[in-house]
Amino acid sequence: MIAKDDYVIVLDFLQHGKPADRRAEPVAQCVGDKFFNLLEVAIKDGVDIKTKDRLYIGDAKRDQVKYIRGRINYNELTSYAKDSIHEVVEELVDKDGKRFVEFFNKSMPLTTRMHSLELLPGIGKRHLFDIISERKKKQFDSFKDVQGRVPMLPDPKKMIIKRIFNEFEEKDRHRLFVASTLV
């Protein structure tokens, strides 16, 4: 099952579409606000949108989006979209911080030799055991709490953001936060 976003955040708006497109229509490159799907959507005629607008793409009536053109890979983003996505992802992680802190509280082993926490950049066996030990005592309630209770741990929020970008760039086959590009 593919994780579908109901809302996307605009990364770049191309008023006349991409130069390689057969027909010119307004197109937006977007990222899903929950599952980080990278999508291209066709915008209805006469609708004015800008970077960071939140658009509804769910199954009900859409006011601004004509249709979803499809998934795109990170390397298909325009250079402007690649610039915008860093700030947008940081804001999405801030806004839904509780969900990402829960990852530190509830993550499980992937195999007998690999824990899902180890997929975060900066977490090795030492930090893994410290995190598991601390969460047994008391669940973490914020990024600051995670960092404060685990000695020498890099910024947990930055680890999550870096992991999201590793998944965008398909640097690892495991997916923690970004919906799979396989359809």
Protein Blocks (a to p, Z undefined) as FASTA:
>chain_A
ZZddfbdcdfbdcfkopfklmbdcdddddddfklopacdddddehiacdehiacdfbfbd
cfklmbdfbdcdfklpcfklmmmmmmmmmmmmmmmmmmmmmmmmmgccfblmbcfklmpg
hiafklmmmmmmmmmmpccfbfklmmmmmghiacfklmmmmmmmmmmnopafbdfkbccf
bZZ
